[in-house]
Amino acid sequence: MDGLTACVNLIVDALRLVWPGSALDADDLRPATGNYILFESSRIVALLAHLRQGSIRVADGDAVHAGQGVAQVGNSGRSLAPHLHLQVMDGRDPPTATIIPFRVRAYERWNGASREPVSNGVLEKGERIRYEE
């Protein structure tokens, strides 16, 4: 499994921990996000954005499971390089929704000079991380 697929799988795993068995919504939100997927529960929405064109493997209303690949990381929308934008929030509209902090089991954080391992960390706005299995 490559690092990009592992990253998307990590996100699906994290979302399943927050709300197991929820359905997801995949359609076109706005030009800034490019190709994206929205995971929704009654109180939380998670956005995965800048996905590679044609790579989304789920449809509106599908349930996803931990470890399931849902798309490939890309640079669609307003993006200079391939990356995954993950935003957990309290509504469907990213510019107006309130961001909700969440924990990630294990990843590497870029501190400006090198990568440092993090266990059970809360991601900060704009933080650059790497996850590999």
Number of C-alpha atoms within 10 A of each C-alpha: 9 8 13 19 20 19 23 23 23 23 22 21 20 18 23 17 11 14 15 15 15 17 16 19 18 19 11 12 17 12 11 12 21 21 26 26 26 21 25 22 16 9 9 17 23 23 23 24 26 27 26 20 16 9 13 17 12 16 14 13 13 15 14 20 16 16 16 16 20 21 22 22 25 22 20 21 18 12 16 9 10 15 19 22 17 19 19 22 20 18 18 17 13 18 8 10 14 13 17 12 12 15 12 16 12 16 21 17 18 14 11 7 6 8 14 12 13 14 11 11 15 12 16 9 10 8 9 14 16 16 18 14 12
